[in-house]
């Protein structure tokens, strides 16, 4: 157990925490949410002792170990596997299989495990640091945006790994789906305070919304009462016979707490500018082939037609060519062979985090957005939508953080109307609220979107087609992400089944499998029961409403020629109202059944996977 007691922290005039307290109890897996700059990483750093509070304390039991993934790169061993084994507890240094299993899950091949760590990119080196922490088997894991350098295969593996994790966990991530699938509790940092509750991020945000609605209604009511009291005092202060009543109200007014109006918290609030397009097809690709060395093809014989309202997601492991494909389709790169034919009225916008190097460090945010083709006032409005309000829009690009520069890039796309968006991992460096805003903006965009993302919530919610890098090639898949998982799935996941040596493998697997099976069955019951209960309730309501409608229809037939026009009109309104209620209930019934079927299929798939 970790106890956080009356913690406060400020940086200069900026208050981060104000007297916050909470516990991390045994076995809890906590998702830590809050907007960028509100103190999530600061809190993690204080727990491990790399930062210190202004007041308060963090109580950690003696001999309690905490695993934290550092961004600092320092390797001492000759091979990846040897470096990973350095994270093993001293009495388990021979359990090389544990390191191999975790490295495989994080995307290292058997050959790559024997290479020097220094041969890999920064992203893969951070993965190695993550592997060292995971194999160390600490009492508690602290993970700050662990998915940023992972591809979708590794993210899915890590999600499964963390669901089975026996110790405590505190997780910061912009990926809402990943967090909700892993955690048991959610802690929100909001207005310098924390709220902790059992359940998902949605439950926490609903709670915050309700609390602030109650606060605001109370504040307005108190303000109204205060004005009434002040008016009474002003009107009757001079009347001697009412002096006692006036004095009483003066004292009551002095005691009344004056609630401040809640300050509006900045959020990304934007929509992509659309250039009208009337044709069915924006782009046609035929036989597209490309390689950097003229030997190893990144893309080979790819053909597709991009429709005017498509939501195409490009998915696959890192390093397979997803970004290269976007650069080809957008015209930045030229193919070795094949053709890309675009409609004359096609107009595209391109977002990639690597494009920050193209920002002019000497320009202000406002000027950089104007360079995309808009006037000063629209640029200022876009800057505000990107959370650079007022004079913040006059900041130089050179002083911005990586996340702020990404918001400038998004702002430049907003400045120029388009009907086809190319988005390359747009959620990296965004907080959860900003990711949600981006997803809503993409969803409402009337044009087409081709997007590289590893965020499975985006894949489930937005995509209707996929370009899949898998195996030795790239293919186009028609349908939802769930349909892709059910019909094809990820080939790479089948290769992650490395285990303990044979002398203890069977017994360990049986024990773990029994525990995992029990956990899945418990989760299934917990998630399905509320849906089943609500479905049953809706069925009952539909039956009751239909019986009542039948009765009202009979009354209408009997009323003809007997009742007054007003009575008939009343009956007619009641019938129409019942019909609308029944239609609404049927819509809900259909949605519930769809959600039930999806969840049942998911849990059946999980249980089946254990049996394979």
C-alpha positions in Angstrom: 0.0 0.0 0.0 1.1 3.6 -0.8 -0.3 6.5 1.1 -0.3 10.0 -0.3 -1.1 12.4 2.5 -1.9 16.2 2.2 0.4 16.6 -0.9 0.9 20.1 -2.3 3.2 21.2 -5.2 3.7 24.4 -7.1 6.1 25.5 -9.9 6.6 29.3 -9.4 3.1 30.8 -9.4 1.5 27.8 -10.9 -0.2 25.5 -8.4 -0.2 21.9 -9.4 -1.6 20.1 -6.4 -3.4 21.5 -3.4 -3.6 19.3 -0.3 -4.3 16.0 -2.1 -4.7 12.6 -0.4 -5.3 9.1 -1.6 -4.2 5.5 -1.1 -3.0 2.8 -3.6 -4.3 -0.4 -2.1 -2.9 -3.9 -2.7 -3.8 -5.2 -6.2 -5.2 -1.9 -7.5 -4.5 -0.9 -11.0 -5.0 2.8 -11.3 -5.4 5.0 -14.4 -4.2 8.5 -13.8 -5.9 11.1 -15.9 -5.8 14.9 -16.3 -4.9 17.4 -18.9 -1.4 18.0 -20.0 0.5 20.2 -17.5 -1.8 19.3 -14.6 0.7 17.2 -12.8 0.4 13.5 -13.8 4.1 13.0 -14.5 5.1 15.2 -11.6 3.1 12.9 -9.2 4.8 9.8 -10.6 8.2 11.4 -10.2 7.4 12.3 -6.6 6.4 8.7 -5.8 9.8 7.4 -7.0 11.6 10.3 -5.3 12.9 12.2 -8.3 10.8 15.2 -7.3 9.6 16.5 -3.9 6.4 18.0 -2.7 6.2 21.5 -1.1 4.3 19.9 1.7 2.7 16.6 2.7 4.2 13.2 2.4 4.2 9.9 0.4 4.4 6.9 2.7 5.9 3.8 1.0 6.4 0.5 3.0 9.9 -0.7 3.7 11.3 -3.1 1.0 8.5 -2.1 -1.3 9.9 -1.9 -4.9 8.7 0.4 -7.6 9.4 0.0 -11.3 9.5 3.2 -13.4 10.5 3.4 -17.1 13.1 6.1 -17.6 13.6 7.9 -20.9 17.3 8.0 -20.1 19.3 5.7 -22.4 22.3 4.0 -20.8 23.2 0.4 -21.7 26.1 -1.6 -20.4 25.6 -5.0 -22.0 26.6 -6.2 -25.5 23.2 -7.7 -26.5 19.6 -6.8 -26.1 18.8 -10.0 -24.2 21.8 -9.5 -21.8 20.7 -6.0 -21.1 17.1 -7.1 -20.5 18.3 -9.8 -18.1 19.9 -7.0 -16.0 16.4 -6.1 -14.9 15.8 -9.6 -13.4 16.0 -10.0 -9.6 19.4 -11.1 -8.6 18.2 -14.6 -7.5 16.4 -15.0 -10.9 19.2 -14.0 -13.3 19.1 -17.5 -14.9 15.5 -17.0 -15.9 16.5 -15.8 -19.4 13.1 -17.1 -20.7 11.3 -14.4 -18.9 13.3 -11.7 -20.6 12.9 -13.4 -24.0 9.1 -13.6 -23.6 8.8 -9.9 -22.7 11.1 -8.8 -25.4 9.2 -10.9 -28.0 6.0 -9.3 -26.8 7.5 -5.8 -27.2 8.4 -6.5 -30.8 12.0 -7.9 -30.7 12.7 -10.9 -33.0 15.1 -13.7 -31.9 17.8 -12.3 -34.1 17.4 -8.7 -32.7 17.8 -10.0 -29.2 21.3 -10.9 -30.0 22.2 -7.5 -31.4 23.7 -4.6 -29.6 21.1 -2.3 -27.9 22.9 0.7 -29.4 22.0 -0.4 -33.0 18.3 0.4 -32.4 16.3 3.5 -32.7 15.4 5.6 -29.7 11.9 4.1 -29.7 13.2 0.6 -29.5 15.7 1.6 -26.8 12.9 2.9 -24.7 11.1 -0.4 -25.3 14.2 -2.1 -23.9 14.0 0.0 -20.8 10.4 -1.0 -20.4 11.3 -4.7 -20.8 13.9 -4.3 -18.0 11.3 -2.9 -15.7 8.7 -5.6 -16.5 11.1 -8.4 -15.9 12.2 -6.9 -12.5 8.8 -7.9 -11.1 8.4 -4.9 -8.8 5.6 -4.5 -6.2 4.3 -1.6 -8.2 4.6 -0.5 -11.8 4.6 3.2 -12.8 4.0 3.6 -16.5 4.0 7.0 -18.2 2.6 6.9 -21.8 4.0 3.3 -22.4 2.3 3.0 -25.7 4.0 6.0 -27.4 6.8 3.9 -28.9 4.8 0.7 -29.4 3.1 -0.6 -32.5 -0.4 -2.1 -32.3 0.9 -5.7 -31.9 3.0 -4.7 -28.9 0.2 -2.6 -27.4 -2.1 -5.5 -27.5 0.5 -7.7 -25.9 1.2 -5.1 -23.2 -2.5 -4.8 -22.5 -2.8 -8.5 -22.0 0.4 -8.5 -19.8 -0.9 -5.8 -17.5 -4.3 -7.3 -17.1 -2.6 -10.4 -15.6 -0.2 -8.3 -13.5 -0.4 -9.3 -9.9 1.0 -6.2 -8.3 -0.1 -2.6 -8.2 -0.1 -0.3 -11.2 -0.3 3.4 -11.9 -0.7 4.2 -15.6 -0.7 7.5 -17.6 -1.8 7.2 -21.2 -3.8 9.2 -23.8 -5.2 5.9 -25.0 -8.6 5.7 -23.2 -9.4 2.2 -24.5 -6.0 0.8 -23.3 -6.5 2.4 -19.9 -10.0 1.1 -19.4 -9.1 -2.4 -20.5 -6.2 -2.6 -17.9 -7.2 -0.6 -14.8 -9.5 -1.3 -11.9 -9.7 2.3 -10.6 -9.3 5.8 -12.0 -7.7 8.9 -10.3 -8.4 12.2 -11.9 -6.3 15.4 -11.3 -8.7 18.2 -11.8 -8.5 21.8 -10.5 -5.5 21.0 -8.3 -7.5 18.2 -6.5 -7.7 14.5 -7.0 -10.7 12.2 -7.2 -10.4 8.4 -7.0 -13.1 5.9 -7.8 -13.5 2.3 -8.8 -14.3 1.9 -12.5 -13.5 3.5 -15.9 -12.5 6.9 -17.1 -16.1 7.6 -18.3 -17.4 7.0 -14.7 -14.8 9.5 -13.3 -15.6 12.2 -15.9 -19.3 11.7 -15.3 -18.8 12.2 -11.6 -16.7 15.4 -12.2 -19.4 16.7 -14.5 -22.2 16.1 -12.0 -20.2 17.6 -9.1 -19.5 20.8 -11.1 -23.1 21.1 -12.2 -24.2 20.9 -8.6 -21.5 23.4 -7.6 -22.6 25.9 -10.2 -26.3 25.6 -9.4 -25.4 26.1 -5.7 -23.3 29.1 -6.5 -26.0 30.7 -8.6 -28.6 30.1 -5.9 -26.3 31.4 -3.2 -25.6 34.5 -5.3 -29.3 35.1 -5.8 -29.9 34.7 -2.0 -27.0 37.1 -1.2 -28.5 39.8 -3.5 -31.9 39.4 -1.8 -30.3 39.8 1.6 -28.2 42.8 0.5 -31.4 44.4 -0.9 -33.3 43.8 2.4 -30.4 45.3 4.4 -30.2 48.4 2.1 -33.9 49.0 2.1 -34.6 48.6 5.9 -31.3 49.6 7.5 -32.7 52.9 8.6 -36.0 51.5 10.1 -35.5 51.2 13.9 -38.3 48.6 14.4 -36.5 46.2 11.9 -33.0 46.8 13.3 -32.9 43.3 14.8 -33.9 41.6 11.6 -31.4 43.7 9.6 -28.6 42.9 12.0 -29.4 39.2 11.9 -29.2 39.3 8.1 -25.9 41.2 8.2 -24.4 38.5 10.4 -25.8 35.7 8.2 -24.3 37.4 5.1 -20.9 37.6 6.8 -21.0 33.9 7.5 -22.2 32.9 4.0 -19.5 31.3 2.0 -18.8 33.1 -1.2 -18.3 30.5 -4.0 -16.1 31.5 -6.9 -17.2 30.9 -10.4 -15.4 27.9 -11.9 -12.7 28.9 -14.2 -13.1 27.5 -17.8 -10.5 24.9 -18.5 -8.9 25.1 -22.0 -9.7 22.2 -24.3 -9.0 21.5 -28.0 -12.2 22.6 -29.8 -11.9 22.5 -33.5 -13.2 21.1 -36.7 -11.4 20.5 -40.0 -12.2 23.0 -42.8 -13.9 21.2 -45.6 -13.6 21.9 -49.3 -16.8 20.7 -51.1 -16.3 17.7 -53.4 -19.1 16.1 -55.4 -17.4 13.1 -57.2 -17.4 9.6 -55.7 -13.6 9.0 -55.9 -10.8 11.2 -54.7 -7.9 9.0 -55.6 -7.2 5.8 -57.5 -4.1 3.8 -56.8 -3.0 1.0 -59.2 0.0 -1.3 -58.8 1.9 0.9 -56.4 5.4 -0.3 -55.7 8.2 1.4 -53.8 11.5 0.6 -52.2 14.4 2.7 -50.8 17.1 0.4 -52.0 15.5 -1.0 -55.2 15.8 -4.5 -53.7 13.5 -4.7 -50.6 10.0 -3.5 -51.5 8.2 -1.5 -48.8 5.0 -1.5 -50.9 4.3 -3.9 -53.7 1.4 -3.9 -56.2 -1.0 -2.0 -54.0 -4.2 -1.0 -55.6 -7.2 0.9 -54.1 -9.8 3.6 -54.7 -10.2 6.3 -52.1 -13.9 7.2 -51.8 -15.0 10.7 -50.9 -16.1 9.8 -47.4 -13.7 7.0 -46.6 -12.2 6.4 -43.2 -9.1 4.3 -44.0 -6.7 3.3 -41.2 -3.2 2.1 -42.0 -2.1 -0.5 -39.5 0.8 -2.9 -38.8 4.0 -3.2 -36.9 6.5 -0.3 -36.7 9.1 -0.2 -39.4 6.9 -1.9 -42.1 6.2 1.2 -44.2 3.0 2.9 -42.9 4.5 6.4 -42.9 6.2 5.7 -46.2 2.8 4.8 -47.7 1.2 8.1 -46.5 4.1 10.0 -48.0 3.6 8.2 -51.3 -0.2 8.8 -51.4 0.3 12.5 -50.5 2.8 13.0 -53.3 5.8 13.6 -51.0 7.5 10.5 -52.4 7.4 9.2 -55.9 6.7 5.4 -56.5 9.1 3.1 -58.3 6.1 1.9 -60.4 2.4 2.1 -60.5 0.1 5.1 -60.7 -1.6 7.4 -58.3 -4.4 9.4 -60.0 -6.1 12.2 -58.1 -9.3 14.1 -59.0 -8.6 17.7 -60.1 -10.7 19.0 -57.2 -9.0 17.0 -54.6 -7.3 19.1 -51.9 -5.4 17.4 -49.1 -4.0 18.2 -45.6 -1.1 16.3 -44.1 -0.2 15.9 -40.5 3.0 14.1 -39.3 4.9 14.7 -36.1 8.1 14.6 -38.1 6.9 17.8 -39.8 7.8 19.9 -36.7 11.2 20.3 -38.3 9.6 22.3 -41.1 8.1 24.8 -38.7 9.9 28.2 -38.8 11.5 28.7 -35.4 11.6 32.5 -35.9 7.8 32.8 -36.5 5.1 33.2 -34.0 2.3 30.7 -33.7 0.0 33.1 -35.4 2.4 33.8 -38.3 3.1 30.0 -38.8 -0.7 29.3 -39.1 -1.1 32.3 -41.5 1.6 30.7 -43.7 -0.8 27.9 -44.4 -3.0 30.4 -46.3 -5.3 32.3 -44.0 -5.6 35.9 -42.7 -4.6 37.2 -39.3 -8.0 37.0 -37.6 -8.8 33.4 -38.7 -5.2 32.4 -37.7 -5.8 34.0 -34.3 -9.1 32.0 -33.9 -7.4 28.8 -34.9 -4.6 29.4 -32.4 -7.2 29.8 -29.7 -8.9 26.6 -30.8 -5.4 24.9 -30.4 -5.3 26.3 -26.8 -3.0 29.3 -27.6 -5.3 32.0 -26.4 -4.7 35.7 -26.4 -1.0 36.7 -26.3 0.0 33.0 -26.3 -0.6 33.1 -30.0 2.4 35.5 -30.2 4.9 33.0 -28.7 7.8 32.0 -31.0 7.8 28.5 -32.3 11.3 28.1 -30.8 10.1 28.2 -27.2 7.3 25.6 -27.7 7.4 22.0 -26.4 7.0 19.0 -28.7 3.3 18.6 -27.9 2.7 22.4 -28.5 4.4 22.2 -31.9 2.1 19.3 -32.8 -0.9 21.5 -32.0 0.5 24.2 -34.3 0.7 21.5 -37.1 -2.9 20.6 -36.4 -3.8 24.3 -36.6 -2.1 24.6 -40.0 -4.3 21.9 -41.3 -7.4 23.7 -40.0 -6.3 26.9 -41.9 -6.5 25.3 -45.3 -9.8 23.7 -46.6 -9.4 20.1 -47.7 -11.4 17.1 -48.7 -8.8 14.5 -47.9 -6.8 14.3 -44.6 -3.6 12.4 -44.2 -2.9 11.9 -40.4 0.2 10.1 -39.1 -0.3 9.1 -35.5 -2.0 12.4 -34.6 -2.7 11.5 -30.9 0.9 11.2 -29.7 1.7 13.9 -27.2 -2.0 14.8 -26.8 -3.8 14.2 -23.5 -7.0 12.1 -23.3 -9.3 15.0 -23.6 -7.5 16.3 -26.7 -7.5 12.8 -28.2 -11.3 12.7 -27.7 -11.7 16.1 -29.4 -9.5 15.0 -32.3 -11.6 11.8 -32.7 -14.8 13.8 -32.7 -13.3 16.2 -35.3 -12.2 13.4 -37.6 -15.6 11.7 -37.2 -17.5 14.8 -38.2 -15.3 15.7 -41.2 -17.3 15.4 -44.4 -14.4 14.4 -46.5 -12.1 11.3 -46.5 -9.4 10.4 -44.0 -6.4 8.2 -44.3 -4.8 7.7 -40.9 -1.9 5.8 -39.3 -2.8 5.0 -35.7 -2.2 2.3 -33.1 -5.1 3.5 -31.0 -7.7 0.7 -31.0 -10.5 3.0 -29.9 -10.0 5.0 -33.1 -9.9 1.8 -35.1 -13.1 0.5 -33.6 -14.9 3.9 -33.8 -13.9 5.4 -37.0 -12.4 3.0 -39.6 -14.5 1.4 -42.4 -11.5 0.2 -44.4 -7.9 -0.8 -43.6 -4.5 -0.9 -45.4 -2.8 -3.7 -43.5 1.0 -4.3 -43.3 1.3 -7.9 -42.3 3.3 -10.9 -43.2 5.4 -10.2 -46.3 3.1 -7.7 -47.9 0.4 -5.0 -47.7 -3.3 -5.6 -48.4 -6.6 -3.7 -48.4 -9.3 -5.0 -46.0 -12.9 -4.0 -46.2 -15.0 -3.8 -43.0 -14.7 -2.9 -39.3 -11.8 -3.5 -37.1 -13.6 -6.1 -35.1 -14.4 -7.9 -38.4 -10.7 -7.8 -39.2 -9.8 -9.3 -35.8 -12.4 -12.0 -36.1 -11.7 -12.9 -39.8 -7.9 -12.4 -40.1 -6.3 -11.2 -36.8 -2.7 -10.4 -36.2 -0.3 -13.1 -37.4 2.4 -11.8 -35.2 0.5 -12.6 -32.0 0.8 -16.3 -32.7 4.6 -16.0 -32.4 4.6 -14.6 -28.9 4.0 -17.8 -27.1 7.5 -18.4 -25.6 7.4 -19.9 -22.2 9.3 -21.3 -19.3 11.7 -24.3 -19.7 9.9 -27.6 -20.2 10.5 -29.0 -16.7 8.2 -26.5 -15.1 6.3 -25.1 -18.1 3.2 -27.4 -17.8 2.5 -26.8 -14.1 3.1 -23.1 -14.4 0.8 -22.7 -17.4 -2.0 -24.7 -15.8 -1.9 -22.6 -12.7 -1.7 -19.3 -14.6 -4.4 -20.5 -17.0 -6.8 -21.4 -14.2 -6.3 -18.0 -12.7 -6.6 -16.2 -16.0 -9.7 -18.2 -16.9 -11.3 -17.3 -13.5 -10.5 -13.6 -14.1 -12.0 -13.6 -17.5 -15.2 -15.3 -16.3 -15.5 -12.8 -13.4 -15.0 -9.9 -15.8 -17.5 -11.4 -18.2 -20.1 -11.6 -15.4 -19.4 -8.1 -14.2 -19.7 -6.5 -17.6 -22.6 -8.6 -19.0 -25.0 -8.5 -16.1 -25.8 -4.8 -16.2 -26.4 -5.0 -19.9 -28.6 -8.1 -19.5 -30.5 -6.5 -16.7 -31.1 -3.3 -18.7 -32.1 -5.4 -21.8 -34.7 -7.3 -19.6 -36.0 -4.0 -18.3 -36.3 -2.5 -21.7 -38.2 -5.6 -22.9 -40.6 -5.2 -20.0 -41.1 -1.5 -20.7 -41.7 -2.2 -24.4 -44.4 -4.8 -23.5 -46.0 -2.4 -21.0 -46.0 0.5 -23.5 -47.4 -1.7 -26.3 -50.2 -3.0 -24.1 -51.0 0.6 -23.1 -50.9 1.7 -26.8 -53.3 -1.1 -27.7 -55.7 0.1 -24.9 -55.4 3.7 -26.2 -56.1 2.7 -29.7 -59.2 0.8 -28.5 -60.3 3.9 -26.7 -59.8 6.0 -29.8 -62.0 3.7 -31.8 -64.7 3.9 -29.1 -64.4 7.6 -28.9 -65.2 8.2 -32.5 -68.6 9.9 -32.7 -69.0 9.9 -28.9 -66.3 12.0 -27.4 -65.6 15.7 -28.0 -62.9 16.9 -30.4 -60.7 18.0 -27.5 -60.9 14.5 -25.9 -60.0 12.8 -29.2 -57.1 15.2 -29.7 -55.8 14.4 -26.2 -56.0 10.6 -27.0 -54.3 11.2 -30.3 -51.4 13.0 -28.6 -51.1 10.2 -26.0 -51.0 7.6 -28.8 -48.3 9.5 -30.7 -46.3 10.0 -27.5 -46.5 6.2 -26.8 -45.4 5.4 -30.3 -42.3 7.6 -30.0 -41.4 6.1 -26.6 -41.7 2.6 -28.1 -39.5 3.5 -31.0 -36.9 5.0 -28.6 -37.0 1.9 -26.5 -36.6 -0.4 -29.6 -33.5 1.7 -30.6 -32.0 1.2 -27.2 -33.0 -2.5 -27.3 -31.1 -2.9 -30.6 -28.0 -1.0 -29.2 -28.0 -3.1 -26.1 -28.2 -6.4 -28.1 -25.3 -5.2 -30.3 -23.2 -4.4 -27.3 -24.1 -7.6 -25.6 -23.2 -9.7 -28.7 -19.9 -7.9 -29.1 -18.9 -8.4 -25.5 -20.0 -12.0 -25.5 -17.9 -12.6 -28.6 -15.0 -10.9 -27.0 -15.1 -13.0 -23.9 -15.7 -16.2 -25.9 -12.6 -15.4 -28.0 -10.6 -14.7 -24.8 -11.6 -18.1 -23.3 -11.0 -19.9 -26.6 -7.5 -18.4 -26.9 -6.7 -20.0 -23.5 -7.7 -23.4 -24.7 -5.6 -23.2 -27.9 
